[in-house]
Amino acid sequence: MNTIHNRQVINDVLVEQAKTDKDIVVLCSDSRGSASLSEYAKVHPQQFVETGIAEQNIVSIAAGLAACGKKAFVASPACFLSTRSMEQAKVDVAYSNTNVKLIGISGGVSYGALGMTHHSTNDIATLGSVPNMRVYFPSDRHQTKALFEQLLQDNKPAYIRVGRNPVEDVYTADNTPFEMDKATLVHDGNDITIIAAGEMVYPAQQAAIALAAQGIGCRVLDMYCVKPLDTAAVL
């Protein structure tokens, strides 16, 4: 069973890349602990900004840094990043196609007992409706690593949703087929197709295996790229 959650992988990638890329700046809204970015803040204090609980400000600050040539990564709970920061994400980031990556942590209902104030069931739909804003929902730690390594190489805005808890591996360190903005074929079959993203890819994979035992061929597509949607893979 995997015990490494996707937030930790994001920290590891950014810690390593920031050693040689001084343009990387990570911003948190009193969320470095819950975002698993405490190590990054300790290793790269000059490339870290703590805004406190100010989700609107943090996105505008990130947009300003990006306008000056920095690679800004904002990590904040998805429930607040997709609501309180909506105007800033739309106007300051997406409208100007600014290089800001918004990381929504603890997406969905993964905050559990903290209740409806911390649940984000609308973040993908809300931020996905904004022009120029790409939306990604990686399925496991290996895909998260591959995704962030690619995101560090481009200069366009994106929203990345990650859950709170570790998820089972869909891929392995040696076998993570990944192409930017292209769905990944997890399991092949000719009878039915399951399209999944994020934490639901592993259960879909297991369902396909169970169906195969009953003689039903199930194709599983990992649609981590919610926007832009890989329509060619669907068809």
RACORFEN-V176313 format. One record per residue. N is the residue number from 1. D_LAST is the distance of its C-alpha to the last C-alpha in Angstrom with 2 decimals. Layout:
# RACORFEN-V176313
N&D_LAST / N&D_LAST
This chain:
# RACORFEN-V176313
1&33.78 / 2&32.76 / 3&35.25 / 4&34.00 / 5&32.05 / 6&29.67 / 7&32.34 / 8&34.69 / 9&32.25 / 10&31.90 / 11&35.70 / 12&36.04 / 13&33.76 / 14&35.52 / 15&38.96 / 16&38.45 / 17&36.91 / 18&39.51 / 19&42.26 / 20&41.57 / 21&39.64 / 22&42.13 / 23&39.81 / 24&37.88 / 25&39.07 / 26&38.07 / 27&38.98 / 28&39.47 / 29&40.70 / 30&43.10 / 31&40.18 / 32&40.78 / 33&41.57 / 34&38.66 / 35&36.35 / 36&37.96 / 37&39.10 / 38&42.83 / 39&42.96 / 40&41.37 / 41&43.91 / 42&46.72 / 43&45.78 / 44&44.85 / 45&46.98 / 46&47.12 / 47&43.33 / 48&42.97 / 49&43.51 / 50&44.32 / 51&44.22 / 52&45.07 / 53&43.44 / 54&42.45 / 55&38.70 / 56&39.00 / 57&41.36 / 58&39.38 / 59&36.37 / 60&38.74 / 61&40.68 / 62&37.57 / 63&36.62 / 64&40.17 / 65&40.08 / 66&36.83 / 67&38.44 / 68&41.20 / 69&38.91 / 70&38.34 / 71&35.14 / 72&35.24 / 73&33.67 / 74&34.37 / 75&34.32 / 76&35.01 / 77&34.10 / 78&30.74 / 79&32.47 / 80&34.84 / 81&32.79 / 82&30.25 / 83&33.03 / 84&36.34 / 85&34.88 / 86&32.38 / 87&34.44 / 88&35.19 / 89&31.59 / 90&30.61 / 91&33.68 / 92&35.07 / 93&31.93 / 94&28.81 / 95&30.64 / 96&32.32 / 97&29.35 / 98&31.78 / 99&31.26 / 100&31.48 / 101&29.44 / 102&29.73 / 103&29.64 / 104&29.50 / 105&31.25 / 106&31.41 / 107&28.35 / 108&27.75 / 109&30.81 / 110&31.78 / 111&35.12 / 112&36.07 / 113&39.67 / 114&39.95 / 115&38.46 / 116&36.47 / 117&37.86 / 118&35.99 / 119&32.73 / 120&29.71 / 121&27.01 / 122&26.25 / 123&26.03 / 124&22.29 / 125&22.06 / 126&25.32 / 127&24.90 / 128&21.23 / 129&22.48 / 130&24.71 / 131&23.86 / 132&23.81 / 133&23.59 / 134&20.90 / 135&20.36 / 136&20.12 / 137&20.63 / 138&21.42 / 139&21.42 / 140&24.67 / 141&27.61 / 142&26.31 / 143&23.14 / 144&25.40 / 145&27.71 / 146&25.13 / 147&23.73 / 148&27.25 / 149&28.34 / 150&25.64 / 151&26.44 / 152&30.04 / 153&29.21 / 154&27.66 / 155&29.42 / 156&26.97 / 157&27.06 / 158&24.93 / 159&25.14 / 160&24.83 / 161&25.21 / 162&26.95 / 163&28.55 / 164&32.21 / 165&32.42 / 166&31.46 / 167&28.23 / 168&27.77 / 169&26.47 / 170&22.92 / 171&23.77 / 172&27.15 / 173&29.18 / 174&28.81 / 175&25.13 / 176&22.99 / 177&19.98 / 178&19.28 / 179&17.78 / 180&18.34 / 181&15.51 / 182&12.97 / 183&11.75 / 184&13.71 / 185&12.99 / 186&15.99 / 187&15.91 / 188&14.20 / 189&14.00 / 190&12.72 / 191&13.93 / 192&12.46 / 193&10.52 / 194&12.53 / 195&11.56 / 196&14.96 / 197&17.09 / 198&20.78 / 199&23.10 / 200&20.60 / 201&18.83 / 202&21.92 / 203&22.28 / 204&18.67 / 205&19.50 / 206&22.71 / 207&21.17 / 208&18.96 / 209&22.22 / 210&24.06 / 211&21.60 / 212&21.79 / 213&25.53 / 214&25.06 / 215&23.04 / 216&19.67 / 217&16.85 / 218&14.94 / 219&12.22 / 220&13.07 / 221&11.41 / 222&14.17 / 223&13.00 / 224&16.52 / 225&15.52 / 226&15.35 / 227&16.11 / 228&14.84 / 229&11.48 / 230&9.12 / 231&6.23 / 232&5.27 / 233&5.55 / 234&3.79 / 235&0.00
